[in-house]
Amino acid sequence: MSTMAAPVRFRVVAPRRNAGGMLELGCLVLIVVLTLVLPFARWLVPAGETEIVAAPFTAPGWQHWLGTDEQGRDVLSRVVLGLSAGWWGVLGIIGGSLLIGTLVGTLAGMSGKIVDGVLMRITDAVLALPGPLVALLVVAALGPGLRNVLLAVTATWWPWYARIVRGQVRAVRHLPHVDAARSAGLSRLRVTGRHVLPGVLRQVVVVASLDVGSVLVLLASLSFIGLGAPAPAAEIGSMSAAGFTYLFSAPWIALAPAAVLFVVTMAANFAGDGVQERIG
């Protein structure tokens, strides 16, 4: 009597959720929410940045979640308003750098050797300038203020995007669909706008998303050494610097803005990694 082999049973196992991917998605959602909410920060916080709400050095509690500072101002309100100013500064720097870098990189990539060489030498010269030192020189010449710091950082940040765009343009401009558009008699401007840049901007967006955390830390660092908006304006870096005097008696004054900066920077970095994996 022959025996029949038992049928092979296949079981479909659902893949485990990628914890790293879920973390990156959550951080991306947080960054989007911050971008949408922070413009309304002044109407969401319980007090203004210079408003005295309680006795100085009031410890964190139900009324003031992060306590008050040495003047009796609400630390939570100042942290949120400082983050709002820094966040829009970051977006302004990256947006301005993307615009300048894309224009320079595209012109260099689509031009001949002479124009390409001149633009890239200028780009290399700017890349050799240290951003913080340029910010110091600009503030020394124009005076302290967030606007001057943003101009100084943007002036030294765009070359990174210019180099990336130039390399991508030179790789894309000889692809078959670009050659076909050129052969059809389209102008160079139209070929660049409709057939070259769409294949370039994806990589630039990925790089820009990875730069958000770095620019935020740079702005906070410059504010920490006194190059940001003058007091009593709320800025993450200057608040941490002022709070160091009371680090042992009222540690929340310095640690609250530092903790918020750490969390938002890490979230921006994870979000950038998520963008890189999905569209890079």
C-alpha positions as CSV (number, residue, x, y, z in Angstrom):
1,M,0.0,0.0,0.0
2,S,1.6,3.2,-1.1
3,T,1.7,6.2,1.1
4,M,0.9,9.6,-0.2
5,A,3.1,12.5,0.8
6,A,1.4,15.1,2.9
7,P,0.6,18.2,0.9
8,V,2.9,21.1,1.4
9,R,1.2,23.9,3.1
10,F,2.3,27.5,2.4
11,R,1.6,30.2,4.9
12,V,1.8,33.8,3.9
13,V,3.5,35.7,6.7
14,A,2.8,39.4,6.8
15,P,6.0,41.4,6.8
16,R,6.8,43.1,10.1
17,R,6.5,46.8,10.1
18,N,9.7,48.6,9.5
19,A,10.2,50.5,12.7
20,G,12.7,52.8,11.1
21,G,10.3,53.6,8.3
22,M,7.5,54.3,10.8
23,L,9.8,56.6,12.7
24,E,10.8,58.5,9.6
25,L,7.1,58.9,8.6
26,G,6.2,60.2,12.0
27,C,9.0,62.7,11.9
28,L,8.0,63.8,8.5
29,V,4.4,64.4,9.7
30,L,5.8,66.3,12.7
31,I,7.8,68.6,10.4
32,V,4.8,69.2,8.2
33,V,2.7,70.0,11.2
34,L,5.3,72.4,12.5
35,T,5.5,74.2,9.2
36,L,1.7,74.6,9.1
37,V,1.2,75.6,12.8
38,L,4.2,77.8,13.6
39,P,3.0,80.8,11.4
40,F,0.1,81.0,14.0
41,A,2.4,80.7,17.0
42,R,1.7,84.2,18.4
43,W,-2.0,83.3,18.7
44,L,-1.4,79.8,20.1
45,V,1.0,80.6,23.0
46,P,-0.3,81.7,26.4
47,A,1.8,84.9,26.6
48,G,3.9,87.2,24.4
49,E,7.7,87.0,24.2
50,T,8.2,90.0,26.6
51,E,5.1,89.7,28.7
52,I,5.7,89.2,32.4
53,V,3.3,86.5,33.7
54,A,4.5,85.4,37.1
55,A,7.4,85.8,39.6
56,P,10.9,85.2,38.2
57,F,12.2,81.6,38.4
58,T,8.8,80.0,38.8
59,A,9.3,76.3,38.5
60,P,7.4,74.3,35.8
61,G,3.9,73.5,36.8
62,W,0.3,73.4,35.6
63,Q,0.1,77.2,35.0
64,H,3.5,77.5,33.3
65,W,4.5,74.2,31.8
66,L,8.1,75.2,31.3
67,G,8.3,77.7,34.2
68,T,9.3,81.3,33.9
69,D,12.7,82.9,33.3
70,E,14.7,85.5,35.3
71,Q,12.3,88.2,34.4
72,G,9.1,86.3,34.9
73,R,8.3,85.6,31.3
74,D,6.7,82.3,30.2
75,V,9.5,80.0,28.9
76,L,7.1,77.9,26.9
77,S,5.8,80.9,25.0
78,R,9.3,82.2,24.3
79,V,10.5,78.8,23.2
80,V,7.6,78.4,20.7
81,L,8.1,81.9,19.4
82,G,11.8,81.4,19.1
83,L,11.3,78.1,17.2
84,S,8.9,79.9,14.9
85,A,11.4,82.6,14.0
86,G,14.2,80.0,13.6
87,W,12.0,77.7,11.5
88,W,11.1,80.4,9.0
89,G,14.7,81.5,8.9
90,V,15.7,77.9,8.0
91,L,13.1,77.7,5.2
92,G,14.2,81.2,4.0
93,I,17.8,80.1,3.8
94,I,17.1,76.8,2.1
95,G,14.6,78.4,-0.3
96,G,17.0,81.3,-1.2
97,S,20.0,78.9,-1.6
98,L,17.9,76.6,-3.7
99,L,16.9,79.4,-6.0
100,I,20.5,80.8,-6.4
101,G,22.1,77.4,-6.6
102,T,19.6,76.1,-9.2
103,L,20.1,79.1,-11.4
104,V,23.9,79.0,-11.2
105,G,24.1,75.2,-11.6
106,T,21.7,75.1,-14.5
107,L,23.4,77.9,-16.3
108,A,26.8,76.2,-15.8
109,G,25.5,72.8,-16.8
110,M,23.8,74.0,-20.0
111,S,26.6,76.3,-21.1
112,G,30.0,75.8,-22.7
113,K,33.4,75.3,-21.1
114,I,34.1,79.0,-20.6
115,V,30.9,80.0,-18.8
116,D,30.9,76.7,-16.9
117,G,34.5,77.2,-15.8
118,V,33.9,80.8,-14.6
119,L,30.7,79.9,-12.6
120,M,32.3,76.9,-11.0
121,R,35.4,78.9,-10.0
122,I,33.1,81.4,-8.3
123,T,31.2,78.6,-6.7
124,D,34.5,77.1,-5.4
125,A,35.6,80.4,-4.0
126,V,32.4,80.9,-2.1
127,L,32.6,77.3,-0.8
128,A,36.0,78.1,0.7
129,L,34.4,80.8,2.9
130,P,33.4,79.5,6.4
131,G,29.7,80.4,7.0
132,P,30.0,81.5,10.6
133,L,33.0,83.8,9.8
134,V,31.0,85.4,7.0
135,A,28.1,85.9,9.4
136,L,30.4,87.6,11.8
137,L,31.7,89.9,9.1
138,V,28.2,90.8,7.9
139,V,26.9,91.5,11.4
140,A,30.0,93.6,12.1
141,A,29.3,95.6,8.9
142,L,25.5,95.8,9.0
143,G,24.7,95.4,12.7
144,P,23.2,92.5,14.6
145,G,19.9,91.1,13.5
146,L,18.2,87.9,12.2
147,R,17.9,89.3,8.7
148,N,21.6,90.0,8.4
149,V,22.4,86.5,9.7
150,L,20.0,84.9,7.1
151,L,21.6,86.9,4.3
152,A,25.1,85.8,5.4
153,V,24.2,82.1,5.7
154,T,22.4,82.1,2.4
155,A,25.4,83.7,0.7
156,T,27.6,80.8,1.8
157,W,25.0,77.9,1.4
158,W,23.9,78.1,-2.2
159,P,27.2,76.7,-3.7
160,W,26.3,73.2,-2.4
161,Y,23.1,73.2,-4.5
162,A,24.9,74.8,-7.5
163,R,27.4,71.9,-7.7
164,I,24.6,69.3,-7.3
165,V,22.4,70.9,-10.0
166,R,25.3,71.4,-12.4
167,G,26.3,67.7,-12.1
168,Q,22.7,66.5,-12.6
169,V,22.1,68.8,-15.5
170,R,25.3,67.6,-17.3
171,A,24.1,64.0,-16.8
172,V,20.5,64.7,-18.0
173,R,21.1,67.0,-20.9
174,H,22.3,64.2,-23.3
175,L,19.5,61.8,-22.5
176,P,17.5,60.6,-25.6
177,H,14.3,62.6,-24.7
178,V,16.3,65.8,-24.3
179,D,18.1,65.2,-27.6
180,A,14.7,64.6,-29.2
181,A,13.3,67.9,-27.9
182,R,16.4,69.7,-29.1
183,S,16.1,68.1,-32.5
184,A,12.5,69.2,-32.7
185,G,13.6,72.8,-32.7
186,L,12.7,73.8,-29.1
187,S,14.7,76.7,-27.7
188,R,17.4,76.1,-25.1
189,L,15.3,77.8,-22.5
190,R,12.3,75.6,-23.2
191,V,14.4,72.4,-23.3
192,T,15.9,73.3,-20.0
193,G,12.6,74.1,-18.3
194,R,10.5,71.2,-19.6
195,H,13.0,68.4,-20.1
196,V,16.1,69.0,-18.0
197,L,15.0,70.6,-14.7
198,P,12.2,68.1,-13.9
199,G,14.9,65.3,-13.9
200,V,17.2,67.4,-11.7
201,L,15.0,68.9,-9.0
202,R,14.1,65.6,-7.3
203,Q,17.7,65.1,-6.2
204,V,18.0,68.7,-5.1
205,V,14.8,68.4,-3.0
206,V,16.3,65.4,-1.3
207,V,19.5,67.2,-0.4
208,A,17.5,70.2,0.8
209,S,15.4,68.0,3.1
210,L,18.6,66.7,4.7
211,D,19.9,70.2,5.3
212,V,17.0,71.4,7.4
213,G,18.5,70.1,10.7
214,S,21.9,71.4,9.9
215,V,20.7,74.9,9.1
216,L,18.5,75.0,12.2
217,V,21.5,74.1,14.4
218,L,23.7,76.7,12.6
219,L,21.2,79.5,13.2
220,A,20.9,78.5,16.9
221,S,24.7,78.4,17.2
222,L,25.0,81.9,15.7
223,S,22.2,83.2,18.0
224,F,24.0,81.5,21.0
225,I,27.1,83.6,20.5
226,G,25.0,86.8,20.1
227,L,24.7,87.2,16.3
228,G,20.9,86.8,16.2
229,A,18.1,89.3,16.9
230,P,18.9,91.6,19.8
231,A,17.2,91.1,23.2
232,P,14.4,90.8,24.2
233,A,13.6,88.9,21.0
234,A,13.0,85.2,21.6
235,E,15.5,82.9,19.9
236,I,16.4,79.3,20.8
237,G,20.2,79.9,20.9
238,S,20.2,83.2,22.8
239,M,17.7,81.8,25.3
240,S,19.9,78.8,26.0
241,A,22.9,81.2,26.4
242,A,21.1,83.5,28.8
243,G,19.9,80.5,30.8
244,F,23.4,79.1,31.4
245,T,23.8,81.7,34.2
246,Y,21.0,80.0,36.1
247,L,21.8,76.4,35.1
248,F,22.0,75.1,38.6
249,S,19.3,77.3,40.3
250,A,16.7,77.2,37.4
251,P,17.9,74.7,34.8
252,W,14.6,74.8,32.8
253,I,15.5,78.2,31.4
254,A,18.5,76.8,29.5
255,L,17.4,73.2,29.0
256,A,13.9,73.8,27.6
257,P,15.1,75.5,24.4
258,A,18.0,73.1,24.1
259,A,15.7,70.1,24.4
260,V,13.3,71.5,21.8
261,L,16.1,72.2,19.4
262,F,17.4,68.7,19.8
263,V,14.0,67.1,19.2
264,V,13.2,69.2,16.2
265,T,16.7,68.7,14.7
266,M,16.5,64.9,15.1
267,A,13.0,64.9,13.6
268,A,14.2,66.9,10.7
269,N,17.1,64.5,10.1
270,F,14.9,61.5,10.2
271,A,12.3,63.1,8.0
272,G,15.1,63.9,5.5
273,D,16.2,60.3,5.5
274,G,12.6,59.3,4.8
275,V,12.4,61.7,1.9
276,Q,15.7,60.4,0.5
277,E,14.5,56.7,0.6
278,R,11.2,57.5,-1.0
279,I,12.1,59.9,-3.8
280,G,15.9,59.8,-3.9
